[in-house]
């Protein structure tokens, strides 16, 4: 599931008012332990896919606080942050808000969320590394991981079989060897691997697999590192994949990958685990052949290890302006606790912790995404990272590389310069 960081333009305007609320008072009334109302903002994912889990969390809080009124508002990902920015500038902030994990940083930097005590939350000692990183800033925790979404390789069994391939590849050499056979069999216009050029989540997996990184912190300062030998090795391998197997539009991103995949002119995709199934939905499958014909597997990396994947997902945070912070914490714990995680896993999500993740490896239906998620990376938790995403620095670099407009080295050098200008800026 894709989480685009929407630049927190409105956050800057609310900093003064938020800072004024940064009280150190610890009494129950100030923390909202006796609150009579609770407002919870979630995305439509919860409304459409697991409303029973929301009701269960409500019931747990209402049992402890008889008579409390719990209000829910649901938002789509594209407009959520615009509405959140507007309300955070007022005195009517929600008490719980769902955030994409890459969205957290900009709000933590500006002091929009109240710090939380991880010890109050179930399985906090085993939170997945990528999700734990997303709620941590300057040594403090400002949110609670909700659920995760990994990335897997997905291909068509019939296309593979037509080239004599009987099983998914276990090594990178096997992968490229299989793709070579498929490309030759299907012809020059076919995408043996449909890999959108601007998909930086996939490209950075190659970078991290090669031992590189987007940026590194040294002495309290962040510095871009896409021009390092390791990062360049990963970017060059990504370009090789684009050149050999991707014969579509080299200026596209991954937002409609499942739609393109449903057109039947591609074999392999590397994306969120839900994308293949969505492509196979009758309204997207223009071939009529995808249902029961797709196979997920852990993508092997050039390094010889499993390809490290971007661990997307959601977190839950408590705005610093909330008047019901204590009850909000109780609701979050009820929602993300053991029963909640069990319900989320039943809906095909990855849990927020390693303990539950391990159980998924025992089930053939979930072993692939669970195994893939064990090797993961996350964005630099630098104060100016939001500005990097807003400027689409990585996407521009990748398009320049994929289209051949610039060499890998020149494109990476240009991206590093752009990143260094803003990455340390709050």
C-alpha positions as CSV (number, residue, x, y, z in Angstrom):
1,X,0.0,0.0,0.0
2,X,1.5,3.2,-1.1
3,X,1.9,6.1,1.3
4,X,2.8,9.3,-0.4
5,X,4.2,12.0,1.9
6,X,2.0,15.1,1.4
7,X,4.1,18.0,2.3
8,X,3.0,19.6,5.5
9,X,2.6,23.1,4.2
10,X,-0.1,23.8,6.8
11,X,2.1,22.5,9.6
12,X,4.4,25.5,9.4
13,X,1.5,27.8,10.1
14,X,0.5,26.0,13.2
15,X,3.8,25.6,14.9
16,X,3.4,28.5,17.2
17,X,0.0,27.4,18.4
18,X,1.2,23.8,18.8
19,X,4.2,24.8,20.8
20,X,2.0,26.8,23.1
21,X,0.2,23.5,23.9
22,X,3.4,21.7,24.8
23,X,2.6,21.6,28.5
24,X,4.5,19.3,30.9
25,X,1.5,18.8,33.1
26,X,1.0,15.2,34.2
27,X,-2.3,15.4,36.1
28,X,-5.1,13.1,34.7
29,X,-7.4,16.0,33.8
30,X,-4.7,17.7,31.7
31,X,-4.0,14.4,30.0
32,X,-7.7,13.8,29.3
33,X,-8.3,10.7,31.5
34,X,-11.8,11.9,32.3
35,X,-12.7,12.9,28.7
36,X,-16.3,12.6,27.7
37,X,-15.6,12.5,24.0
38,X,-13.1,10.9,21.7
39,X,-12.6,11.7,18.0
40,X,-10.8,9.1,15.9
41,X,-9.6,9.8,12.3
42,X,-8.9,6.8,10.2
43,X,-8.6,6.2,6.5
44,X,-11.3,4.4,4.5
45,X,-9.2,1.2,4.7
46,X,-10.5,0.6,8.2
47,X,-14.1,1.6,7.3
48,X,-14.3,-0.7,4.3
49,X,-12.2,-3.7,5.4
50,X,-12.2,-4.1,9.2
51,X,-15.0,-2.1,10.8
52,X,-15.4,-4.8,13.4
53,X,-12.0,-4.1,14.8
54,X,-12.9,-0.4,15.2
55,X,-16.1,-1.4,17.0
56,X,-14.1,-3.8,19.3
57,X,-11.7,-1.0,20.3
58,X,-14.7,1.3,20.9
59,X,-16.3,-1.3,23.2
60,X,-13.2,-1.8,25.2
61,X,-12.9,2.0,25.9
62,X,-16.6,2.4,26.6
63,X,-16.5,-0.4,29.1
64,X,-13.8,1.4,31.1
65,X,-15.4,4.8,30.5
66,X,-19.2,4.4,30.6
67,X,-21.0,7.1,28.7
68,X,-18.0,8.3,26.6
69,X,-19.0,9.3,23.1
70,X,-16.6,8.1,20.4
71,X,-16.8,9.8,17.0
72,X,-15.2,8.4,13.8
73,X,-14.2,10.2,10.7
74,X,-12.8,8.5,7.6
75,X,-10.7,10.0,4.9
76,X,-9.1,9.0,1.7
77,X,-5.3,9.2,1.5
78,X,-5.1,12.0,-1.1
79,X,-7.0,14.6,1.0
80,X,-6.4,13.4,4.6
81,X,-3.3,15.6,5.4
82,X,-4.8,18.8,3.9
83,X,-7.8,18.4,6.2
84,X,-5.5,17.5,9.1
85,X,-3.3,20.5,8.6
86,X,-6.3,22.8,8.7
87,X,-7.8,21.3,11.8
88,X,-4.5,21.2,13.7
89,X,-4.3,25.0,13.4
90,X,-7.6,25.2,15.4
91,X,-8.6,24.0,18.9
92,X,-10.6,21.1,17.5
93,X,-7.9,18.6,16.8
94,X,-8.9,14.9,16.6
95,X,-7.6,12.7,19.4
96,X,-6.4,9.8,17.3
97,X,-5.2,10.1,13.7
98,X,-4.0,7.5,11.2
99,X,-0.8,8.4,9.4
100,X,1.1,6.7,6.6
101,X,4.4,5.8,8.1
102,X,6.3,8.1,5.7
103,X,4.0,11.0,6.7
104,X,4.9,10.9,10.3
105,X,8.3,12.6,10.1
106,X,7.1,16.0,9.0
107,X,4.6,16.2,11.8
108,X,7.0,15.0,14.5
109,X,9.6,17.6,13.4
110,X,7.0,20.4,13.8
111,X,5.8,19.1,17.2
112,X,2.3,18.3,16.1
113,X,2.0,15.0,18.0
114,X,2.2,14.2,21.7
115,X,5.0,11.8,22.8
116,X,3.8,8.4,23.9
117,X,5.3,5.8,26.2
118,X,5.9,2.6,24.2
119,X,5.7,0.5,27.4
120,X,2.0,1.2,27.5
121,X,1.4,-0.6,24.2
122,X,1.3,-4.4,23.5
123,X,4.3,-5.9,21.8
124,X,6.1,-2.6,21.6
125,X,9.4,-4.3,22.3
126,X,8.9,-6.3,19.1
127,X,7.7,-3.6,16.7
128,X,8.9,-4.1,13.2
129,X,12.1,-2.1,12.6
130,X,10.7,0.0,9.7
131,X,7.5,0.9,11.6
132,X,9.4,1.6,14.9
133,X,11.7,4.0,12.9
134,X,8.7,5.8,11.5
135,X,7.4,6.8,15.0
136,X,10.7,7.8,16.5
137,X,12.4,11.2,16.3
138,X,15.3,12.4,18.3
139,X,15.0,9.6,20.8
140,X,11.3,10.0,21.5
141,X,8.3,8.0,20.4
142,X,5.4,9.9,18.8
143,X,3.1,7.2,17.5
144,X,2.1,3.6,17.6
145,X,2.6,1.2,14.6
146,X,-0.8,0.0,13.3
147,X,0.0,-2.5,10.5
148,X,2.5,-3.0,7.7
149,X,2.5,-3.8,4.0
150,X,5.4,-5.4,2.4
151,X,6.5,-5.9,-1.2
152,X,6.8,-9.2,-3.1
153,X,7.5,-10.5,-6.6
154,X,4.4,-11.5,-8.5
155,X,4.4,-13.3,-11.8
156,X,2.1,-15.2,-14.1
157,X,2.5,-19.0,-13.9
158,X,1.2,-19.5,-17.4
159,X,3.8,-17.1,-18.9
160,X,6.6,-18.8,-16.9
161,X,5.4,-22.3,-17.9
162,X,5.3,-21.3,-21.6
163,X,9.1,-20.8,-21.3
164,X,9.6,-24.1,-19.4
165,X,9.9,-22.5,-16.0
166,X,8.2,-24.6,-13.3
167,X,8.9,-22.7,-10.1
168,X,9.8,-19.2,-8.9
169,X,13.5,-18.3,-8.8
170,X,15.4,-18.6,-5.6
171,X,18.5,-16.6,-6.7
172,X,19.0,-13.5,-8.6
173,X,20.8,-15.4,-11.4
174,X,17.8,-17.7,-11.7
175,X,15.5,-14.6,-11.8
176,X,17.3,-12.9,-14.6
177,X,17.8,-16.2,-16.4
178,X,14.1,-16.9,-16.2
179,X,13.3,-13.3,-17.4
180,X,15.6,-13.7,-20.3
181,X,13.7,-16.8,-21.4
182,X,10.4,-15.1,-21.0
183,X,11.5,-12.0,-22.8
184,X,12.7,-14.1,-25.8
185,X,9.5,-16.2,-25.9
186,X,7.1,-13.3,-25.6
187,X,8.8,-10.8,-27.9
188,X,10.4,-7.4,-27.8
189,X,7.2,-5.4,-26.9
190,X,6.4,-7.6,-23.9
191,X,7.5,-6.5,-20.4
192,X,9.2,-9.6,-18.8
193,X,9.4,-7.3,-15.8
194,X,7.0,-4.3,-15.7
195,X,9.0,-1.9,-13.5
196,X,7.8,1.7,-13.6
197,X,10.9,3.9,-13.9
198,X,9.9,6.4,-11.2
199,X,9.1,3.8,-8.6
200,X,11.7,4.8,-6.0
201,X,10.5,2.2,-3.5
202,X,11.8,-0.5,-5.9
203,X,14.9,1.4,-7.0
204,X,16.0,2.0,-3.5
205,X,15.6,-1.7,-2.7
206,X,18.4,-2.3,-5.2
207,X,20.4,0.5,-3.6
208,X,20.1,-0.9,-0.1
209,X,20.7,-4.5,-1.3
210,X,24.0,-3.3,-2.7
211,X,25.0,-1.8,0.7
212,X,24.1,1.8,-0.3
213,X,21.6,4.3,1.1
214,X,19.7,7.5,0.3
215,X,21.5,9.4,3.0
216,X,23.5,8.8,6.2
217,X,23.7,10.7,9.5
218,X,27.1,11.7,10.8
219,X,27.7,13.9,13.8
220,X,24.1,15.0,13.9
221,X,23.9,16.0,10.3
222,X,22.5,14.1,7.3
223,X,24.3,13.8,4.0
224,X,23.0,12.3,0.8
225,X,24.9,9.2,-0.3
226,X,23.4,8.1,-3.7
227,X,26.8,8.8,-5.3
228,X,28.6,6.3,-3.1
229,X,30.1,3.3,-4.9
230,X,27.5,1.0,-3.2
231,X,24.5,3.1,-4.1
232,X,25.7,3.5,-7.7
233,X,26.1,-0.3,-8.0
234,X,22.4,-0.6,-7.0
235,X,21.3,2.1,-9.4
236,X,23.2,0.6,-12.2
237,X,21.6,-2.8,-11.6
238,X,18.1,-1.1,-11.5
239,X,18.9,0.5,-14.9
240,X,19.9,-2.9,-16.3
241,X,16.5,-4.2,-15.3
242,X,14.7,-1.3,-17.0
243,X,16.8,-1.6,-20.2
244,X,16.4,-5.4,-20.5
245,X,12.8,-6.1,-19.4
246,X,10.8,-2.9,-19.2
247,X,9.5,-1.8,-22.6
248,X,6.7,0.5,-21.6
249,X,6.6,4.2,-20.9
250,X,9.9,5.1,-19.1
251,X,8.3,8.2,-17.5
252,X,5.6,6.4,-15.4
253,X,5.4,5.9,-11.7
254,X,3.8,2.9,-9.9
255,X,0.4,4.4,-9.1
256,X,-1.5,2.5,-11.8
257,X,0.8,-0.6,-12.0
258,X,-2.1,-3.0,-11.1
259,X,-4.1,-1.5,-14.0
260,X,-1.3,-1.9,-16.5
261,X,-0.6,-5.4,-15.2
262,X,-4.2,-6.3,-15.9
263,X,-3.8,-5.5,-19.6
264,X,-1.8,-8.7,-19.9
265,X,1.4,-7.4,-21.5
266,X,3.7,-8.1,-18.5
267,X,4.9,-11.0,-16.5
268,X,6.7,-9.9,-13.3
269,X,5.9,-7.0,-11.0
270,X,7.7,-6.1,-7.8
271,X,5.2,-4.2,-5.6
272,X,2.8,-4.2,-2.7
273,X,1.4,-7.7,-2.0
274,X,-2.1,-6.5,-2.8
275,X,-1.3,-5.3,-6.4
276,X,-1.5,-8.7,-8.1
277,X,-4.8,-9.6,-6.5
278,X,-6.2,-6.2,-7.5
279,X,-5.0,-6.6,-11.1
280,X,-6.8,-10.0,-11.1
281,X,-10.1,-8.4,-10.1
282,X,-12.5,-8.9,-13.0
283,X,-12.9,-5.1,-13.5
284,X,-9.1,-4.8,-14.0
285,X,-8.2,-8.1,-15.6
286,X,-8.6,-7.5,-19.4
287,X,-7.1,-10.9,-20.2
288,X,-9.5,-13.0,-18.1
289,X,-6.5,-15.2,-17.2
290,X,-5.1,-13.7,-14.0
291,X,-7.4,-15.2,-11.4
292,X,-5.7,-18.3,-9.9
293,X,-2.8,-17.8,-12.2
294,X,-0.6,-15.4,-10.2
295,X,2.2,-16.5,-7.9
296,X,3.9,-14.4,-5.2
297,X,7.5,-15.1,-4.2
298,X,10.2,-13.4,-2.2
299,X,12.3,-11.5,-4.7
300,X,16.0,-12.5,-4.6
301,X,18.5,-9.6,-4.6
302,X,21.8,-9.3,-6.5
303,X,23.6,-9.5,-3.2
304,X,22.6,-13.2,-2.8
305,X,20.2,-12.3,0.0
306,X,16.5,-11.5,-0.2
307,X,15.8,-8.1,-1.7
308,X,15.3,-5.6,1.2
309,X,11.8,-4.1,0.8
310,X,10.4,-0.8,1.7
311,X,8.1,-1.5,4.7
312,X,5.0,0.7,4.1
313,X,2.2,0.9,6.5
314,X,0.2,3.0,8.9
315,X,0.8,4.5,12.4
316,X,-1.6,6.0,14.9
317,X,-0.7,9.3,16.6
318,X,-2.2,11.6,19.2
319,X,-2.2,15.3,18.2
320,X,-0.6,17.4,20.9
321,X,-3.7,19.5,21.0
322,X,-5.9,16.6,21.9
323,X,-7.9,17.1,25.1
324,X,-8.3,13.3,25.6
325,X,-4.8,12.1,25.3
326,X,-5.0,9.4,28.0
327,X,-8.2,7.9,26.6
328,X,-6.8,8.2,23.1
329,X,-3.8,6.1,24.2
330,X,-6.2,3.5,25.6
331,X,-8.2,3.3,22.4
332,X,-5.0,2.9,20.3
333,X,-3.8,0.1,22.6
334,X,-7.1,-1.7,22.3
335,X,-7.1,-1.3,18.5
336,X,-3.5,-2.3,17.9
337,X,-3.3,-5.0,20.6
338,X,-3.2,-8.8,20.2
339,X,-6.8,-9.2,19.0
340,X,-6.5,-6.3,16.7
341,X,-3.4,-7.6,15.1
342,X,-5.0,-11.0,14.7
343,X,-7.9,-9.4,12.9
344,X,-5.6,-7.3,10.7
345,X,-3.6,-10.4,9.7
346,X,-6.8,-12.2,8.8
347,X,-7.5,-9.4,6.3
348,X,-4.1,-9.9,4.6
349,X,-2.1,-7.2,6.4
350,X,1.3,-7.7,8.1
351,X,1.2,-7.2,11.8
352,X,3.1,-4.3,13.6
353,X,5.4,-6.7,15.5
354,X,7.9,-9.5,14.8
355,X,6.3,-11.9,17.2
356,X,3.1,-12.1,15.2
357,X,5.0,-11.8,11.9
358,X,6.8,-15.1,12.8
359,X,3.5,-16.9,13.0
360,X,2.6,-16.0,9.4
361,X,5.7,-17.9,8.2
362,X,4.0,-21.1,9.2
363,X,1.1,-20.6,6.8
364,X,1.6,-21.2,3.1
365,X,-0.8,-18.4,2.3
366,X,1.3,-15.8,4.2
367,X,4.8,-17.1,4.3
368,X,5.9,-15.1,1.2
369,X,5.0,-11.5,2.4
370,X,6.1,-12.4,6.0
371,X,9.5,-13.6,4.8
372,X,10.0,-10.7,2.5
373,X,9.2,-8.2,5.2
374,X,12.0,-9.5,7.5
375,X,14.5,-7.7,5.3
376,X,13.4,-4.1,5.1
377,X,14.6,-0.5,4.8
378,X,13.0,2.9,5.6
379,X,13.5,6.5,4.6
380,X,16.1,8.7,6.4
381,X,14.5,10.1,9.5
382,X,16.0,13.5,8.8
383,X,14.2,16.8,9.5
384,X,14.1,17.8,5.9
385,X,13.1,14.5,4.4
386,X,9.6,15.8,3.7
387,X,11.0,18.4,1.4
388,X,13.0,15.8,-0.5
389,X,9.8,13.8,-1.1
390,X,7.8,16.9,-2.0
391,X,10.4,17.9,-4.6
392,X,10.3,14.3,-6.0
393,X,14.1,14.3,-6.1
394,X,14.3,10.5,-6.4
395,X,11.6,10.2,-9.0
396,X,13.4,12.8,-11.2
397,X,16.7,11.0,-10.8
398,X,15.2,7.7,-11.8
399,X,13.4,9.1,-14.8
400,X,16.7,10.7,-16.0
401,X,18.4,7.3,-15.6
402,X,15.6,5.3,-17.2
403,X,15.2,7.5,-20.2
404,X,18.9,7.8,-20.7
405,X,18.7,11.6,-20.3
406,X,21.6,11.4,-17.9
407,X,24.1,8.8,-16.8
408,X,23.6,7.0,-13.6
409,X,26.6,8.9,-12.0
410,X,25.4,12.3,-13.2
411,X,21.8,11.8,-12.1
412,X,22.9,10.5,-8.7
413,X,25.3,13.4,-8.2
414,X,22.5,15.9,-9.1
415,X,20.1,14.1,-6.7
416,X,22.6,14.2,-3.9
417,X,23.1,18.0,-4.3
418,X,19.3,18.6,-4.2
419,X,18.9,16.4,-1.1
420,X,21.8,18.1,0.7
421,X,20.2,21.5,0.3
422,X,17.1,20.6,2.3
423,X,17.6,17.4,4.3
424,X,18.8,19.1,7.5
425,X,16.2,21.8,7.4
426,X,13.3,21.7,9.8
